[in-house]
C-alpha cells in the first residue's frame, strides 16, 4: 500500500506500513551518516516486527522488568534494525541508577544522529549506553553466546526463586544472527553447550541471506547448518521467505511449543530487499545505498521518495496498542505476583532485590579464612579456592566453572548443595563449560547481564582464547569475574606453549578491567574482598600453580594494603630507602628475601607489593608518591612475565627482571635459575642500582 493510504491502514496493511517504516528509518539513518549496514535491517524488518509485535514479552515502559523476554541482535552491524524497533515501540530510557525515565531510549533525533559522536545510536549496539540494548554486540558470535548465558541464568533463577503458584521467572531469549555468526567458532561452541543443556527457553533466528562483505557465502561457507544444529540437539525449522508473516508466525508458535531443546529458525531473506540495484549484493551489506537508490527503493515500498525519517500516523500507535499493551499487562501481573511473593517469602524477595542492585547478601564474608605465617606456604590457586568456597557458601548467586580445568584451577564449589548444572538439573552452581574458553567468557557475560555473579576459569595462557568477551565485559562495565591460574613460568615442565609471558600485559591493557596478582594467601583474601564489591568493573585474578610463602604479617605490613593496588610491604629502617624493590604475585617473596640480605648489609631497601596496577593508578598522587618517592630513583621490578609497562614504575634507568623471551620446558627451579629469578639476582640488581 502507498503511505498516502495510511489513514485507512488496518490489519495486514498496517503491518506492512510498520515494516516499511523500520526499513526506511534504517535506510535514511545509514544514508545520512554515509556509513553503516542498511541491507540486513531492510531484509529482517518483517522478521523482527512479527516477533516484537506478536510474541515478545516486553514492556517498553519498563525495559528492565525482570521477567521480560530478552532480545539479542548478535549480527550487531544491523543496529539500525534494533534502534528503529526501540524508537517505534516507545521504549523508555533508564537512568544509570535504574530509574525509569519519561524520555525515549531512542528518539527520532538520535536516529538522525546515527553513528555520530555522543549519540545513543552507535555503529553497533552498546549495553548501558542505549536503554533496551540487552548486550553489546558486533564482534560476530558474541551475542548468540551471550544469549546462552542468559538462558542459563533464567533456568537458574526459576529453579532458585520460583515456588508453587509463584512462577516469577519463565521468560525466553530470542537472538537474531547471520551467516557471519554461523561461521565464527564461538557460535559452534555456544550451540553445542546449549544443546547439551537442553535450554528450551532459547531461540536463535538465523538470517540466511548468503552474503558477507566479500561476496556470496559460497566463497567460504557451504555447510548444512540445519544438519549441524540437529546434531547439536536443537529443534530446527525453516521459513523460506522473510516477508511471509504467516510462515514467521507459525515458526514462532512452533518454537514456543518445543519444550525439550533449544530452537533454531532458519529464515531465507534478501539482503537490501527492495533496492533495485543493491538487493542480494555485498554492497548492501556494508555501504549506504546512495541517494538515488534510496529513492528507487522507497518507490518500490510505495513510500514518498523525498520523505526522510518519516513515521506515518498509526505506526507508533500500533506498537503501543499491541506489543505495548501485552507487555504492560504481563508486567502488571508480575508485579502483583511479586508483591504477594514478597509477603510469603520475604527472605527470597530480599535476596532477589539485592541481586538486581548488584549487591552481595548480608554476611557474605563472615567465614573468610585467615592464613598464618608459613615459610612453605600454599599456592594462590589453593588459597583462592578456600576463599571462593567460603564466600559462595553465603552468597547464593555467586557461581561459575571452568573450561574443563577445575581440578587445576581449584574453582569447584565443594560445599553441600552446590551441585552440577546440567540438563534438567538447573538448581546448581558448578558449571562445566567444556574445553570452550571463548564461549565460556561470553556465557559468563550473559549470566552477569542477568544479575548473577558469575565467574569463568582457565589457565592464564588461555585467556588469549577469550580476549574478546573479556574486552566486552569491560566495554559493558559489568562485573564478570575471570579466574586465571598457572600464571607464570611456574607452570614448569609444560613448557613455553603453556607458560604465559605477554598475557598479564594484555589484561592490564584493557581499559576498565581490574587485574589482581596476589603475592600470598592473605593477599588473595583481600583481592576477593575487592572483586566482590565491584559493580561496574570486571576483574581478573592471576594465581599460581606453585606454593608461595605466607608472609608473617606481624613482621611485614598488613595485606589490607591490597585495597590500594600497591603498598609498602617492608620498609627501610633508619631513614629514606636507598632502593625500592617492587613485584607482583610469586615474585614478591624474592624481593623480601633480597630485602633481608640487603638489610644485613646495612642497605636500606623498601619492598612494594603491587597486586593491581589499575587500582594503584586510581589512588591520589600523594599516596602514589608516598609509595614511590620521586627522589628515590634506584628501583628494581621483578615479574615472571613481559617487562612491558614496568618502566612506568622503575623509570628509564631502573632495572626490570622479567621475561624477554618465551619460557622453556623444565622444573621450576631450573627455569628460575636460567631466567634470573632468585633473591641473589634481585639483591645484586639493587646494589647495582644504588651504585649507578
C-alpha positions in Angstrom: 0.0 0.0 0.0 1.1 3.6 -0.5 1.7 5.7 2.5 -0.8 8.2 1.2 -3.4 5.5 2.1 -2.2 5.3 5.7 -5.4 6.7 7.1 -7.3 3.5 6.3 -4.4 1.2 7.2 -5.6 -1.8 9.2 -4.6 -5.4 9.7 -2.1 -6.6 7.1 -1.9 -3.1 5.6 -0.9 -1.6 8.9 1.6 -4.4 9.5 3.2 -3.6 6.1 3.3 0.1 6.9 5.1 -0.6 10.2 7.6 -2.9 8.4 8.4 -0.4 5.8 8.8 2.3 8.5 11.5 0.1 10.1 13.1 -0.3 6.7 13.1 3.4 5.7 14.3 4.7 9.0 17.2 2.3 8.7 17.9 3.4 5.1 17.7 7.1 6.0 19.9 6.8 9.0 22.6 5.0 7.2 22.4 7.3 4.2 22.6 10.4 6.4 25.7 9.0 8.2 27.0 7.8 4.9 28.2 4.8 6.9 26.6 1.6 8.1 24.8 -1.6 7.1 21.4 -0.9 5.6 20.8 -4.3 3.9 20.1 -6.5 6.9 17.5 -4.2 8.5 15.7 -4.0 5.2 15.6 -7.7 4.9 14.8 -8.6 8.5 12.2 -5.9 9.2 9.3 -8.3 8.9 11.0 -11.0 10.9 11.7 -8.6 13.7 8.3 -6.9 13.5 6.5 -10.2 13.7 8.5 -11.3 16.8 8.2 -8.0 18.6 4.5 -7.3 17.8 3.1 -10.7 18.3 5.4 -12.7 20.6 8.0 -10.7 22.6 7.0 -10.5 26.3 8.4 -7.0 26.8 7.1 -3.8 28.4 8.5 -0.7 26.6 7.6 1.4 29.6 9.7 -0.8 31.9 12.6 -2.1 29.8 14.3 -3.7 32.9 11.3 -5.6 34.1 13.0 -8.8 35.4 10.7 -11.3 33.7 10.9 -9.7 30.2 12.0 -11.7 27.2 15.5 -10.9 26.1 16.1 -9.8 22.5 19.7 -10.1 21.3 20.9 -8.7 18.0 24.0 -10.8 17.5 24.5 -9.5 14.0 25.1 -6.1 15.6 26.1 -4.4 12.3 22.3 -4.3 11.7 22.0 -2.0 14.6 19.5 0.3 12.9 17.0 -2.6 13.0 17.2 -2.5 16.8 17.2 1.3 17.1 14.2 1.6 14.8 12.3 -1.0 16.9 13.2 0.7 20.2 12.0 4.0 18.8 8.8 2.8 17.3 7.9 0.7 20.3 8.4 3.7 22.6 10.9 2.1 24.8 11.8 4.4 27.7 15.2 5.4 28.9 16.6 4.0 32.1 19.0 6.1 34.2 22.3 4.7 35.4 20.7 4.2 38.8 18.0 2.1 37.3 15.2 4.7 37.4 12.7 4.6 34.5 12.5 8.0 32.9 9.8 9.5 30.7 12.3 10.2 27.9 12.6 7.8 25.0 15.5 5.4 24.8 15.9 6.3 21.2 14.4 9.5 19.9 14.0 10.3 16.2 16.8 12.8 16.6 19.0 10.0 17.9 18.2 8.0 14.8 19.1 11.1 12.7 22.4 11.2 14.6 23.2 7.5 13.8 26.9 6.7 14.2 27.8 10.2 15.3 29.8 11.3 18.3 27.8 11.3 21.5 24.7 9.6 20.1 22.8 6.8 21.6 22.8 5.1 18.2 26.4 4.0 17.8 27.5 1.7 14.9 26.9 -1.4 17.0 24.5 -1.7 20.0 26.1 -0.9 23.3 24.7 -2.1 26.6 24.4 0.7 29.2 24.6 3.4 26.6 21.2 2.7 24.9 18.3 1.5 27.1 16.7 -1.6 25.6 20.0 -3.0 24.4 20.5 -6.2 26.3 24.1 -6.7 25.4 26.9 -5.2 23.4 27.2 -6.9 20.1 29.2 -6.5 16.9 32.1 -9.0 17.1 30.2 -11.8 15.5 29.2 -14.8 17.6 29.4 -12.9 20.9 25.7 -12.1 21.0 24.5 -15.6 20.5 26.9 -16.9 23.0 25.7 -14.2 25.5 22.2 -15.5 24.8 23.2 -18.9 26.1 24.4 -17.3 29.3 21.1 -15.5 29.6 19.2 -18.8 29.0 21.3 -20.5 31.7 20.5 -17.6 34.1 16.8 -17.8 33.5 16.8 -21.5 34.2 18.8 -21.0 37.5 16.6 -18.1 38.6 13.4 -20.1 38.0 14.8 -23.1 40.0 16.0 -20.9 42.8 13.2 -18.4 43.2 10.0 -20.0 41.8 7.6 -21.6 44.2 4.2 -23.3 43.6 1.8 -20.7 42.5 4.7 -18.2 42.1 6.2 -18.5 38.6 8.4 -15.5 38.8 10.7 -16.5 36.0 9.6 -18.0 32.8 11.0 -15.7 30.1 12.6 -16.6 26.8 15.7 -15.5 25.0 15.5 -14.6 21.3 18.6 -13.9 19.3 19.0 -12.8 15.7 22.1 -14.0 13.9 23.5 -14.2 10.4 25.9 -16.0 8.2 28.9 -14.4 9.9 27.8 -15.6 13.3 27.4 -19.1 12.0 31.0 -19.0 10.6 32.6 -17.9 13.9 33.8 -20.8 16.0 32.3 -19.3 19.2 28.8 -19.9 17.8 29.5 -23.6 17.4 30.8 -23.8 20.9 27.8 -22.0 22.3 25.3 -24.1 20.2 26.9 -27.3 21.4 26.7 -26.5 25.1 23.1 -25.1 24.7 22.0 -28.3 23.1 23.8 -30.3 25.8 21.9 -28.4 28.5 18.6 -28.6 26.6 17.9 -24.9 27.0 14.4 -24.8 25.6 14.0 -21.1 26.6 16.4 -20.2 23.8 15.7 -19.5 20.2 18.1 -18.3 17.5 16.7 -16.8 14.3 19.3 -17.3 11.6 19.1 -14.8 8.7 20.4 -16.9 5.8 21.0 -14.3 3.1 24.2 -15.9 1.7 26.0 -12.5 1.6 29.1 -11.3 3.5 31.4 -8.4 3.0 33.5 -10.2 0.4 30.5 -11.5 -1.6 28.4 -14.7 -1.8 28.9 -17.1 1.1 29.8 -19.8 -1.5 33.3 -18.3 -1.4 33.9 -19.9 2.0 30.8 -21.4 3.6 28.6 -24.1 2.2 27.8 -26.4 5.1 24.4 -27.7 6.0 23.7 -25.5 9.0 20.4 -27.3 9.8 22.1 -30.7 10.0 24.7 -29.2 12.2 22.2 -27.9 14.7 20.2 -31.1 14.6 23.4 -32.9 15.6 23.8 -30.4 18.5 20.4 -31.4 19.8 18.4 -28.4 18.6 15.0 -28.2 17.0 15.3 -26.7 13.5 12.6 -25.1 11.5 12.6 -23.2 8.2 10.9 -20.0 6.8 11.6 -19.8 3.1 10.6 -16.1 2.7 11.4 -13.4 5.3 8.4 -11.4 4.1 5.9 -14.2 4.8 4.3 -13.1 8.1 2.1 -16.1 8.3 5.0 -18.5 8.0 7.0 -16.5 10.5 4.0 -16.6 12.9 3.8 -20.4 12.5 7.6 -20.7 13.1 7.5 -18.7 16.3 4.5 -20.6 17.6 6.3 -23.8 16.9 9.4 -22.6 18.7 7.4 -21.8 21.8 5.8 -25.2 21.7 9.2 -27.1 21.8 9.9 -27.7 25.5 12.8 -30.0 25.5 15.6 -28.3 23.5 16.8 -25.0 22.1 15.4 -23.8 18.8 16.8 -22.6 15.5 14.6 -20.9 12.9 16.4 -20.6 9.6 14.9 -17.7 7.6 15.8 -17.1 3.9 16.0 -13.4 3.2 17.1 -11.0 0.5 19.7 -8.5 1.8 18.8 -5.0 0.8 15.2 -6.1 0.0 13.6 -3.8 -2.5 16.7 -2.0 -3.7 16.6 -2.4 -7.4 20.4 -2.4 -7.9 21.6 -3.5 -4.4 19.3 -6.4 -3.4 21.3 -9.6 -2.9 24.7 -7.8 -3.3 27.7 -7.4 -1.0 27.4 -3.6 -1.3 24.0 -3.8 0.6 25.9 -5.3 3.5 28.3 -2.5 4.4 27.6 0.6 2.4 25.0 3.4 2.3 22.6 2.8 -0.7 23.1 6.2 -2.2 20.5 8.9 -2.6 19.2 7.7 -5.9 19.0 4.1 -4.8 17.2 5.2 -1.6 14.5 7.0 -3.8 14.1 4.0 -6.0 13.7 1.6 -3.1 11.1 3.9 -1.4 9.2 3.9 -4.7 9.2 0.1 -4.5 7.8 0.3 -1.0 5.1 2.8 -2.1 6.8 5.4 0.1 7.2 9.1 -0.6 10.6 9.3 -2.4 11.7 12.5 -0.9 10.5 11.9 2.7 13.2 11.3 5.2 12.8 9.8 8.7 9.1 9.5 8.1 7.0 7.8 10.8 3.4 7.7 9.4 0.4 8.1 11.7 -0.7 4.9 13.2 2.7 3.2 13.3 3.8 4.1 16.9 0.2 3.6 18.0 0.1 0.1 16.6 3.2 -0.9 18.6 1.7 0.8 21.7 -1.7 -0.9 21.3 -0.4 -4.4 20.6 3.1 -5.1 21.8 2.9 -2.4 24.5 -0.5 -3.4 25.8 0.6 -7.0 26.1 3.8 -6.0 27.9 2.0 -3.7 30.3 -0.5 -6.4 31.3 2.2 -9.0 31.8 4.4 -6.7 33.8 1.5 -5.5 35.9 0.5 -9.1 36.6 4.1 -10.0 37.5 4.5 -7.1 39.9 1.3 -8.1 41.7 2.6 -11.6 41.9 5.9 -10.4 43.3 4.1 -8.3 45.9 2.4 -11.5 47.2 5.6 -13.4 46.9 7.4 -10.8 49.0 4.9 -11.2 51.7 5.1 -15.0 51.7 8.8 -15.4 51.0 10.4 -12.2 52.4 14.0 -13.6 52.6 13.9 -14.7 49.0 12.4 -11.5 47.8 15.1 -9.5 49.7 17.8 -11.7 48.0 16.3 -11.0 44.6 16.2 -7.3 45.2 19.8 -7.2 46.3 20.7 -9.2 43.2 19.0 -6.6 41.0 21.2 -3.9 42.6 24.3 -6.0 42.1 24.7 -6.2 45.9 26.0 -9.1 47.9 23.9 -10.7 50.6 24.4 -9.8 54.3 27.1 -12.0 55.8 28.7 -13.0 52.5 32.2 -12.5 54.0 31.5 -13.9 57.5 33.6 -17.1 57.0 36.6 -15.7 55.2 39.7 -17.7 56.1 42.8 -16.3 57.7 46.2 -17.8 56.9 49.0 -17.9 59.4 52.6 -17.3 58.5 54.1 -20.2 56.8 57.5 -20.4 55.1 56.4 -23.3 52.9 53.0 -21.7 52.2 50.3 -22.5 49.7 49.6 -21.9 46.0 47.4 -18.9 45.5 45.1 -21.1 43.4 44.6 -23.2 46.5 44.0 -20.3 48.9 41.7 -18.7 46.3 39.7 -22.0 46.3 39.3 -21.8 50.1 38.2 -18.1 49.9 35.8 -18.7 46.9 34.1 -21.6 48.8 33.8 -19.5 52.0 32.1 -16.7 50.1 29.9 -18.8 47.8 28.5 -20.8 50.8 27.0 -17.5 52.0 26.4 -15.9 48.5 23.7 -17.9 46.7 24.1 -16.2 43.3 27.8 -16.5 43.1 28.5 -19.3 40.6 30.7 -20.4 37.8 33.1 -23.0 36.5 36.0 -23.7 34.2 36.8 -24.8 30.7 37.4 -28.4 31.8 40.1 -27.4 34.3 38.5 -27.2 37.8 40.9 -29.8 39.2 43.7 -27.5 38.2 42.1 -24.0 38.7 40.6 -25.1 42.0 37.3 -23.3 41.3 34.8 -26.0 42.1 32.3 -25.2 44.8 32.5 -28.1 47.2 30.0 -27.3 49.9 26.8 -29.3 50.3 24.2 -28.3 47.8 26.5 -26.6 45.3 25.7 -29.3 42.7 26.5 -29.5 39.0 24.4 -27.5 36.5 23.3 -30.0 33.9 20.2 -30.6 31.6 17.1 -30.7 33.8 19.2 -30.1 36.9 19.3 -26.3 36.9 19.4 -25.5 40.6 23.1 -25.9 40.8 26.2 -23.6 40.8 29.1 -25.6 39.3 29.2 -25.2 35.5 31.1 -27.4 33.2 31.8 -25.3 30.1 33.9 -28.0 28.4 37.0 -27.1 26.5 35.4 -23.9 25.2 37.2 -21.0 26.7 35.9 -18.5 24.1 32.2 -19.2 24.6 32.8 -19.7 28.4 33.7 -16.0 28.5 30.6 -14.9 26.5 28.3 -17.2 28.5 29.6 -15.7 31.8 28.9 -12.2 30.4 25.3 -13.3 29.6 24.9 -14.6 33.1 26.2 -11.4 34.6 24.0 -9.3 32.4 21.2 -11.3 34.1 22.4 -10.1 37.5 24.2 -13.3 38.6 27.7 -13.0 40.0 29.4 -15.5 37.6 33.0 -16.5 37.0 34.9 -18.5 34.4 38.3 -20.0 35.0 41.2 -21.5 33.0 44.9 -21.2 32.7 46.2 -17.7 32.2 47.8 -18.7 28.9 44.3 -19.5 27.6 43.0 -16.0 28.4 44.1 -15.4 24.8 41.2 -17.6 23.6 38.7 -15.5 25.5 40.1 -12.0 24.9 37.0 -10.7 23.2 34.5 -11.5 25.9 37.0 -10.1 28.5 37.2 -6.9 26.5 33.4 -6.7 26.0 32.8 -7.2 29.7 34.9 -4.0 30.3 33.2 -2.1 27.5 29.8 -3.0 29.0 31.0 -2.2 32.6 29.7 -5.4 34.1 31.4 -7.3 37.0 32.3 -10.5 35.2 35.0 -12.4 37.1 37.9 -14.2 35.4 40.0 -16.6 37.4 43.3 -17.5 35.8 45.8 -19.9 37.3 49.2 -21.2 36.2 50.2 -17.6 35.9 53.9 -17.7 35.0 56.8 -19.9 34.0 56.0 -21.6 37.3 54.0 -24.0 35.1 57.4 -25.6 34.7 57.6 -28.7 32.6 54.6 -27.9 30.5 56.9 -25.6 28.6 56.5 -22.4 26.6 53.1 -23.2 25.0 51.6 -23.1 28.5 53.8 -20.5 30.2 52.2 -17.1 30.0 54.6 -14.3 29.1 52.6 -11.4 27.5 49.2 -12.3 29.0 49.4 -10.0 32.0 50.3 -7.1 29.8 47.3 -7.7 27.6 45.0 -7.9 30.6 46.4 -4.7 32.1 46.0 -3.0 28.7 42.2 -3.5 28.8 40.6 -0.2 29.9 38.3 -0.7 32.9 39.5 -4.3 33.7 40.9 -4.8 37.2 43.8 -7.3 37.2 45.0 -8.7 40.5 48.0 -10.8 41.0 48.2 -11.5 44.8 51.5 -12.4 46.4 50.4 -14.8 49.2 47.2 -16.3 50.7 46.3 -13.2 52.7 46.6 -11.0 49.6 44.2 -13.5 48.0 41.7 -12.9 50.7 41.9 -9.1 50.2 41.7 -9.5 46.4 38.4 -11.4 46.8 37.1 -8.7 49.1 37.8 -6.2 46.3 36.2 -8.1 43.4 33.1 -8.9 45.4 32.3 -5.2 45.8 32.7 -4.3 42.1 29.6 -3.3 40.3 30.9 -1.8 37.0 34.3 -3.3 36.6 35.2 -6.9 35.5 38.2 -8.4 37.3 40.9 -10.9 36.5 42.7 -12.9 39.2 46.1 -14.3 38.2 47.0 -17.1 40.5 49.9 -19.5 41.0 50.3 -23.2 40.5 53.2 -23.4 42.8 53.2 -22.8 46.6 54.2 -19.3 47.9 55.3 -18.5 51.4 52.6 -16.9 53.5 54.2 -13.7 54.9 54.4 -13.0 58.7 52.1 -10.0 58.9 53.4 -9.2 62.4 56.8 -8.6 60.7 55.6 -7.1 57.4 52.7 -4.9 56.6 49.1 -6.0 56.6 47.6 -7.4 53.4 44.8 -4.9 53.6 47.1 -2.7 51.5 45.9 -4.7 48.5 42.8 -2.4 48.6 45.1 0.4 47.3 46.6 -1.6 44.5 50.2 -1.3 45.8 51.5 -0.9 49.3 54.8 -0.9 51.3 55.2 -4.5 52.4 58.6 -4.0 54.1 60.3 -0.7 54.6 63.8 0.6 55.2 64.9 1.2 58.8 66.7 4.3 59.9 65.9 6.6 57.0 64.7 7.0 53.5 65.1 3.9 51.3 68.2 3.8 49.1 66.4 1.4 46.7 62.9 0.2 46.0 62.2 -3.4 45.1 58.8 -4.0 43.6 57.0 -7.1 42.3 53.6 -8.8 41.9 52.5 -12.3 42.8 55.0 -15.1 43.1 58.0 -12.7 42.8 57.2 -10.7 45.9 58.9 -13.2 48.1 62.1 -13.0 46.1 62.1 -9.2 46.9 61.5 -10.0 50.6 64.5 -12.4 50.6 66.6 -9.8 48.8 65.4 -7.2 51.3 66.6 -9.2 54.2 70.0 -9.8 52.6 70.4 -6.1 51.9 69.3 -5.2 55.3 72.0 -7.4 56.8 74.5 -5.4 54.7 73.2 -2.1 56.0 71.5 -1.2 52.8 68.1 0.5 53.2 65.6 -1.2 50.9 61.9 -0.9 50.5 59.6 -3.7 49.2 56.4 -2.8 47.4 53.8 -5.4 46.6 51.8 -4.3 43.5 48.9 -6.8 43.1 46.9 -4.3 40.9 48.4 -1.6 38.8 44.9 -0.4 37.9 43.8 0.1 41.5 47.1 1.8 42.3 46.7 4.3 39.5 43.3 5.2 40.9 44.9 6.4 44.1 45.7 10.1 44.6 49.1 11.5 43.8 50.1 11.9 47.4 49.7 8.2 48.1 51.5 7.2 44.9 54.4 9.4 45.8 54.4 8.0 49.3 54.9 4.5 48.0 57.3 5.6 45.2 59.1 8.8 46.4 60.2 10.6 43.2 63.6 11.2 44.6 64.4 7.5 45.1 65.5 6.6 41.6 67.2 3.3 42.4 64.5 0.8 41.6 64.1 -2.8 40.7 61.0 -4.6 39.4 60.6 -8.3 39.3 57.9 -10.3 37.4 58.0 -13.6 35.6 56.3 -12.1 32.6 56.9 -9.5 29.8 58.7 -6.4 31.1 56.4 -4.1 29.1 54.9 -1.5 31.3 57.3 -1.7 34.2 59.3 1.3 33.1 56.4 3.5 34.4 57.4 2.5 37.9 61.2 1.9 37.7 62.0 4.8 35.3 64.1 4.7 32.2 67.2 3.8 34.2 65.7 1.3 36.6 66.2 -2.5 36.4 63.5 -4.9 35.3 64.0 -8.6 36.0 61.5 -10.2 33.7 60.9 -12.3 30.6 62.4 -11.2 27.3 61.7 -14.5 25.5 59.3 -17.3 25.8 59.9 -19.9 28.5 61.2 -23.5 28.4 60.2 -26.9 29.5 62.0 -27.7 32.8 61.4 -27.9 36.5 60.6 -24.5 38.0 63.9 -24.2 40.0 65.8 -24.7 36.8 63.7 -22.1 35.0 64.2 -19.6 37.8 68.0 -20.1 37.6 68.0 -19.9 33.8 66.0 -16.6 33.7 67.5 -15.0 36.8 64.5 -15.2 39.2 66.2 -15.6 42.5 66.8 -13.4 45.5 70.6 -13.2 44.9 69.9 -11.7 41.4 67.4 -9.2 42.9 69.8 -8.2 45.6 72.6 -7.7 43.1 70.4 -5.6 40.8 69.6 -3.4 43.9 73.3 -2.9 44.6 73.9 -2.1 41.0 71.1 0.5 41.1 72.4 2.1 44.2 76.0 2.3 42.8 74.9 3.5 39.4 
